[in-house]
Amino acid sequence: MFFDRPEAGERALLVHCSFTGSFKRHSAAKRAVASGSNDESGRLASGDSSVDEFVDLVRAAGISPIYLESMQRKDPSPRLLIGSGKVDELAELVKANDIDVALFNHTLSPSQERNLEKELECKVIDRTGLILDIFAQRARSHIGKLQVELAQLEHISTRLVRGWTHLERQQGGIGIRGPGESQLETDRRLLQVRITAIKRRLAKVNAQHDQGRRARSRAELPTIALVGYTNAGKSTLFNAVTSAGVLVKDQLFATLDTTMRSFDLPSFGKIILADTVGFVSDLPHQLVDAFKATLEEAAQADLLLHVIDASAADMQGQIDAVEEVLAEIGAMDLPRIQVMNKVDLLSGAAPLNEVVDEWSDEDLRSRKIWLSAHTGAGMSELLTRIAGSLDANIWRGTLQLAAAQARLRAKLYAEGAVQSEQIDDDGGYELVICHRASALQRLLEEAGISWPPGK
C-alpha cells in the first residue's frame, strides 16, 4: 500500500487552530492529554466538541495522544497553516516529548504538509489522512477495501514529493539513456494505472449492486436506510430491529460496510433495513466519491431513518454535517424520520413521544421519535411511525376472486397480502387484503383484473 500510515501506539502531537475569531483556549485539554487523565466517560473534556471529536478520531486510529496544542489565528498561513513562531514552539514540543507524528485537525495542502514536516522534523498527517487511516483499518468487505484504497491513492497522488527528492533523478543505463523518466513521474504513472484499475472494478461492483436493487424493486420490498453521524447508535438500532448481531462499539467509524437484513414490520409486512457508514464533519470528498456504491443504498432508499445522538453536545452541528452529505449524494428529498437516540443518557426526564390516533402527512415528515436503542425504550413508537410513513403506498380492502382464480390467490398468500379469507357457497374467495399498491396492481393486471379492483 502506498499510504504512509502511522503505526498503532505512536506518540502524537495534536494541533487544532481556531480561525476567524472563534478562539478558545484549551489549557485543561492540554493537561489532560499530557497526563493521560480522562473524565468519567473515558474521554477528554476540552470544552470544544470539535476538539473532543478530534481526540476521539486519534484514539480510534490506535495512536497515543501525548499533547494537544490549541491556538488562535485570524487567517491560515499559505505556507504553514499556523504562524512560524508557533511552529518553532511545536518543534520544541516534538523534541522534548519524543513525538513521532503531528496530527492537524485541518486539511493541509501538499506544500503545507511538506513544510511542516521539514520544520517539525517528524511525520505530519492532516485530518483527511487520519480519517483515511481509520477507514483502512476498519474496512472488511472487498468493496470496502477497494473504496478505501481508491480514496487513499487519490489523496497521496499530490503528495509523492514529500521529502522524496531522490525520486526526481532521471533514470538511465543501457537501453534507456536519454531524457528518460524521473522516478517521481514513474510513481505518478503507476498510481494512475492503479486508480484506473480500481475504478473499473468498482464500476462492476456498482453494476452488481444496481442489479440487486432492481431485484428488490421487482419483489416490491421497500428499503429503509439508517443514516447519521458516526457513533450515533445506528448499528445498535439495526440490531434491536433485526437481531442481526452486527458489530456495536462505542467508537468512531465502527461500521464501514453496508449490512442489509429483511424483517417483518408489524401491520405492514416484510421490508429491508440497511445499516450504512457513519458521517463526520468535514468528511473528505475522496471518501464521499469513493463510497458512492455504499452511499447509493441510502440515496435509493424508500425511507431514511436519520439517527441522532440526542446526548451529543454539538447535536445540531452533527445534524448539519449529515444533511450536507445527504445533499451531496442527492438524498435530501427522500422522506425521513429523525430518530433521537440515546435518551437514556440525557439528564432528567427523557422527552416523551406524543401518542396520537392518526398521524398526518406533515407529522410523519417532521415529528421526531425519541428512543433508546440500547434499552429499547420508544422502539414500538418507531416501528409504528415507519409503518405509517410507508402506509401511503398500501392498499387495504376486500377482493373477490372466483374459484378459477386460485393461482392468483396463491400468489397473494405467497407475498403475505392476505389477512383473512372466507369461501362462499360457489367456491369463490373473499380475501381481506393489506398490501403495497404497486405490487398488488402488478399481480392483478397479470391475472387480467383491472386496477383498482372493484371497478
C-alpha positions in Angstrom: 0.0 0.0 0.0 1.4 3.5 -0.9 -0.3 5.2 2.0 2.2 6.3 4.7 0.1 5.3 7.7 1.2 5.6 11.3 1.8 2.5 13.4 -0.6 1.9 16.3 0.7 3.3 19.6 2.8 6.1 18.1 3.2 9.2 20.2 1.3 12.0 18.7 1.1 15.8 19.0 -2.4 17.1 18.3 -2.8 20.5 16.8 -6.0 22.5 16.5 -6.2 26.1 15.3 -9.3 28.3 15.5 -9.7 30.8 12.7 -11.8 34.0 12.2 -12.1 34.9 15.9 -13.6 31.6 17.1 -10.7 31.1 19.5 -11.0 29.2 22.8 -8.0 28.2 25.0 -8.0 24.5 25.8 -5.4 24.5 28.6 -7.4 21.9 30.5 -7.4 19.6 27.5 -3.6 20.2 27.2 -3.0 18.9 30.7 -5.5 16.0 30.3 -3.7 14.8 27.2 -0.2 15.3 28.7 -1.1 13.4 31.9 -3.3 10.8 30.3 -6.2 11.6 32.6 -9.8 11.2 31.4 -13.2 12.3 32.5 -15.8 9.8 33.8 -16.8 8.7 30.3 -13.2 7.9 29.4 -13.0 10.9 27.0 -11.1 14.1 27.2 -13.2 17.1 28.2 -11.8 20.1 26.3 -14.9 22.3 26.2 -15.0 22.2 22.4 -16.9 19.4 20.7 -14.7 19.6 17.5 -11.5 19.2 19.6 -13.1 16.3 21.6 -14.1 14.6 18.3 -10.5 15.1 17.0 -9.1 13.4 20.1 -11.6 10.5 19.6 -10.5 10.2 16.0 -6.9 9.9 17.0 -7.6 7.2 19.6 -9.8 5.4 17.1 -6.8 5.2 14.8 -4.8 3.5 17.6 -2.5 6.5 18.1 -1.5 7.7 21.6 -2.3 11.4 22.0 0.5 12.9 24.1 0.0 16.6 23.8 -2.8 18.8 22.5 -1.9 22.3 21.3 -4.8 24.7 20.6 -4.3 28.2 19.3 -5.9 31.2 17.6 -5.1 32.8 14.2 -7.1 35.2 12.1 -6.3 33.6 8.8 -4.5 30.4 7.8 -0.9 30.8 6.6 -0.4 29.6 3.0 3.0 28.2 3.9 2.5 26.6 7.3 -1.2 27.0 8.1 -0.2 28.4 11.5 2.4 31.1 12.4 6.1 30.4 12.2 6.6 31.3 15.9 4.0 28.7 16.9 5.7 26.2 14.6 9.0 26.8 16.5 7.2 26.1 19.8 5.7 22.9 18.4 9.2 21.8 17.2 10.5 22.1 20.7 7.5 20.1 22.0 8.2 17.4 19.4 11.8 17.0 20.6 11.1 17.3 24.3 8.3 14.7 24.3 9.7 12.2 21.7 6.8 12.8 19.4 6.6 10.5 16.3 3.7 12.2 14.4 2.0 15.6 14.4 -1.7 15.4 13.6 -3.5 18.5 12.4 -7.3 18.9 12.8 -7.4 20.6 9.4 -7.0 19.8 5.8 -3.4 20.6 4.7 -2.2 21.3 1.2 0.7 19.2 0.0 3.1 22.1 0.3 1.9 22.9 3.9 2.4 19.2 4.8 6.0 19.2 3.4 6.9 22.5 5.0 5.6 21.4 8.4 7.5 18.1 8.2 10.7 20.0 7.4 10.2 22.4 10.4 8.9 19.9 12.9 11.3 17.1 11.8 8.5 14.4 12.2 5.7 12.9 10.2 2.7 15.2 9.7 -0.8 14.0 8.9 -3.9 16.1 8.4 -7.5 15.3 9.3 -8.2 13.8 5.9 -5.2 11.4 6.2 -6.3 10.5 9.7 -9.8 9.5 8.7 -8.4 7.6 5.7 -6.2 5.7 8.1 -9.2 4.7 10.3 -11.1 3.6 7.2 -8.2 1.5 6.1 -8.0 -0.3 9.5 -11.8 -0.9 9.6 -12.7 -2.0 6.0 -13.5 -5.7 5.9 -15.5 -6.3 2.7 -14.0 -6.5 -0.7 -15.8 -3.4 -1.9 -14.9 -1.5 1.3 -11.2 -2.2 0.8 -11.4 -1.1 -2.8 -13.2 2.2 -1.9 -10.6 3.0 0.9 -7.7 2.2 -1.4 -9.1 4.4 -4.1 -9.5 7.3 -1.6 -6.0 6.8 -0.3 -4.4 6.7 -3.7 -6.2 9.9 -4.8 -5.2 11.6 -1.6 -1.4 10.8 -1.8 -1.2 11.3 -5.6 -0.3 15.0 -5.0 1.9 14.2 -2.0 4.5 12.0 -3.6 7.3 14.6 -3.4 7.0 14.8 0.4 10.7 14.7 1.3 11.4 12.3 -1.6 13.9 14.4 -3.6 15.7 11.3 -4.8 12.6 10.5 -6.9 13.3 13.4 -9.1 16.5 11.8 -10.5 16.3 10.7 -14.1 16.6 7.0 -14.9 19.5 5.9 -17.0 21.5 2.9 -18.1 21.9 0.7 -21.0 18.9 0.8 -23.3 17.2 3.7 -21.5 19.7 6.6 -21.9 18.4 9.9 -22.9 15.8 12.2 -21.4 14.1 9.2 -19.7 11.5 9.4 -17.0 12.1 10.5 -13.4 11.3 8.1 -10.6 8.6 10.6 -9.4 7.0 10.6 -12.8 7.1 6.8 -12.9 5.4 6.5 -9.5 2.7 9.0 -10.5 2.0 7.0 -13.7 1.8 3.7 -11.7 -0.5 5.4 -9.2 -2.8 6.5 -12.0 -2.8 3.0 -13.5 -3.8 1.5 -10.2 -6.5 4.2 -9.7 -8.0 3.5 -13.1 -8.0 -0.3 -12.4 -9.8 0.2 -9.0 -12.4 2.5 -10.7 -13.1 -0.2 -13.3 -13.6 -2.9 -10.5 -15.8 -0.5 -8.5 -17.9 0.1 -11.6 -18.5 -3.7 -11.9 -19.5 -3.8 -8.2 -21.8 -0.8 -8.7 -23.5 -2.7 -11.6 -24.0 -5.7 -9.3 -25.5 -3.5 -6.6 -27.8 -2.0 -9.1 -28.9 -5.4 -10.2 -29.6 -6.3 -6.5 -31.7 -3.1 -6.1 -33.7 -3.9 -9.2 -34.4 -7.4 -7.9 -35.7 -5.9 -4.6 -37.7 -3.5 -6.6 -39.3 -6.3 -8.6 -40.1 -8.0 -5.3 -41.7 -4.8 -4.1 -39.7 -4.8 -0.9 -39.3 -1.3 0.4 -35.8 -0.3 1.7 -35.2 1.7 4.8 -31.6 3.1 5.3 -30.1 4.1 8.6 -28.0 7.3 8.2 -26.4 9.5 10.8 -23.3 10.8 12.4 -20.7 8.3 13.3 -21.3 6.7 16.7 -24.9 7.9 16.9 -26.1 4.4 17.5 -27.1 3.2 14.1 -25.8 -0.3 14.5 -27.3 -0.7 17.9 -30.7 0.3 16.4 -30.1 -2.0 13.5 -29.5 -5.0 15.9 -32.5 -4.0 18.0 -34.8 -4.1 15.0 -33.4 -7.1 13.0 -31.4 -9.1 15.7 -28.6 -9.2 13.1 -25.8 -9.1 15.7 -23.5 -6.7 13.7 -20.6 -5.1 15.5 -21.5 -2.5 18.1 -18.7 -0.4 19.7 -18.5 3.0 21.3 -16.1 4.1 18.7 -16.0 6.4 15.7 -16.5 4.6 12.4 -17.1 1.2 13.9 -19.2 0.4 10.9 -17.9 0.9 7.3 -19.6 -1.8 5.3 -23.3 -1.7 4.5 -25.3 -4.5 6.1 -28.8 -5.3 4.9 -31.4 -7.5 6.6 -35.1 -8.2 6.0 -37.6 -8.2 8.8 -41.3 -8.3 9.2 -42.7 -4.9 10.2 -45.9 -5.2 12.3 -49.0 -4.0 10.4 -47.1 -3.8 7.2 -45.1 -6.8 6.1 -41.5 -7.6 5.0 -39.1 -4.7 4.4 -35.3 -4.3 4.0 -33.2 -2.4 6.6 -29.8 -1.1 5.6 -27.1 -0.1 8.1 -24.7 2.4 6.4 -21.4 4.1 7.1 -21.5 7.0 9.6 -20.8 10.5 8.6 -18.5 13.1 10.2 -17.9 16.8 9.9 -15.5 17.7 7.1 -15.8 14.2 5.6 -13.1 14.1 2.9 -14.5 14.4 -0.6 -12.3 11.5 -1.7 -14.3 9.3 0.7 -17.7 10.6 -0.4 -16.7 9.9 -4.1 -15.1 6.5 -3.3 -18.0 5.4 -1.2 -20.7 6.1 -3.8 -21.5 2.4 -4.0 -22.1 2.2 -0.3 -23.9 5.6 0.0 -26.1 4.7 -3.0 -28.1 2.4 -0.7 -29.1 5.5 1.2 -29.8 7.5 -1.9 -32.1 4.8 -3.4 -34.0 4.0 -0.2 -37.7 4.5 0.2 -37.3 6.0 3.7 -34.3 7.3 5.7 -34.0 7.0 9.4 -31.7 9.8 10.5 -30.3 8.5 13.8 -29.2 11.4 16.0 -27.3 11.2 19.3 -29.6 13.2 21.5 -27.0 13.4 24.2 -24.3 15.0 21.9 -23.0 18.4 22.9 -22.9 19.6 19.3 -26.1 17.8 18.2 -27.1 20.5 15.6 -23.6 20.5 14.2 -23.8 16.7 13.7 -27.2 17.0 12.0 -25.9 19.7 9.6 -22.9 17.5 8.7 -25.2 14.6 7.9 -27.5 16.7 5.8 -24.6 18.1 3.9 -23.5 14.6 2.8 -27.1 13.7 2.0 -27.3 16.7 -0.2 -24.1 15.7 -1.9 -25.4 12.2 -2.8 -28.8 13.5 -3.9 -30.8 12.1 -1.0 -32.2 15.3 0.6 -35.6 14.9 -1.0 -36.2 11.4 0.4 -38.8 11.1 3.2 -37.0 10.6 6.5 -37.7 10.3 10.2 -35.4 11.9 12.8 -34.6 9.3 15.4 -33.4 11.0 18.6 -31.4 8.1 20.1 -29.6 7.7 23.5 -32.3 9.3 25.5 -31.1 7.1 28.4 -28.0 9.3 28.6 -30.0 12.6 28.9 -30.1 14.1 32.3 -33.6 14.4 33.8 -36.7 13.0 32.3 -36.4 11.9 28.6 -38.7 13.6 26.1 -41.8 11.5 25.6 -43.2 10.5 22.2 -46.6 12.0 21.6 -49.3 9.4 21.3 -52.0 10.2 18.7 -54.6 8.1 17.0 -53.7 9.1 13.4 -50.6 10.8 12.0 -51.0 13.4 9.3 -48.6 13.6 6.4 -46.9 16.6 7.9 -46.5 14.8 11.3 -44.9 11.8 9.5 -42.4 14.1 7.9 -41.5 16.4 10.7 -42.1 14.9 14.1 -39.2 13.3 15.9 -39.1 9.9 17.6 -37.3 9.8 21.0 -35.9 6.4 21.9 -33.0 4.4 23.3 -31.8 1.6 21.0 -29.8 0.3 24.0 -32.7 0.0 26.5 -35.5 -0.5 23.9 -37.5 2.5 25.2 -39.5 4.0 22.3 -38.9 1.2 19.8 -42.6 0.4 19.4 -43.3 4.0 18.6 -40.6 4.0 15.9 -42.0 0.9 14.2 -45.5 2.4 14.2 -44.1 5.6 12.7 -42.2 3.6 10.0 -45.4 1.6 9.1 -47.3 4.9 9.0 -44.7 6.5 6.7 -44.8 3.5 4.3 -48.6 3.1 4.6 -49.3 5.8 2.0 -48.5 3.1 -0.7 -50.6 0.5 0.9 -54.0 -0.8 -0.5 -56.4 -2.1 2.1 -59.8 -3.7 1.2 -61.7 -6.8 0.2 -61.0 -8.7 -3.0 -63.5 -11.1 -4.6 -62.0 -14.0 -6.6 -63.7 -16.8 -8.4 -62.8 -20.4 -7.8 -60.9 -20.5 -11.1 -58.5 -17.7 -9.8 -56.8 -20.0 -7.2 -53.4 -19.3 -8.8 -53.8 -15.5 -8.0 -54.9 -16.4 -4.5 -51.8 -18.5 -4.0 -49.6 -15.6 -5.2 -51.3 -13.2 -2.8 -50.7 -15.6 0.0 -47.0 -16.0 -1.0 -46.5 -12.3 -0.8 -48.2 -12.0 2.6 -51.0 -9.9 1.3 -53.9 -11.8 2.7 -55.0 -11.0 6.2 -58.1 -13.3 6.3 -60.5 -15.0 3.9 -63.9 -16.6 3.6 -65.1 -19.2 1.0 -68.6 -18.7 -0.4 -71.0 -21.4 -1.5 -69.8 -21.3 -5.1 -66.2 -22.0 -4.1 -65.1 -18.4 -4.6 -62.8 -16.4 -2.3 -63.4 -13.3 -0.3 -60.0 -12.0 0.7 -59.2 -9.2 3.1 -56.1 -7.6 1.6 -53.4 -5.4 3.0 -50.5 -5.0 0.5 -48.4 -2.4 -1.3 -50.5 -0.9 -4.0 -47.8 -1.2 -6.8 -47.3 -4.9 -6.0 -51.0 -5.6 -5.9 -51.6 -3.8 -9.1 -48.9 -5.8 -10.9 -50.4 -9.1 -9.6 -54.0 -8.2 -10.6 -53.0 -6.9 -14.1 -51.1 -10.1 -14.7 -54.3 -12.0 -13.9 -56.3 -9.8 -16.2 -58.1 -7.8 -13.4 -58.4 -4.1 -13.9 -57.0 -1.7 -11.3 -58.2 -0.6 -8.9 -60.2 -3.7 -8.1 -64.0 -3.4 -8.0 -64.2 -1.0 -10.9 
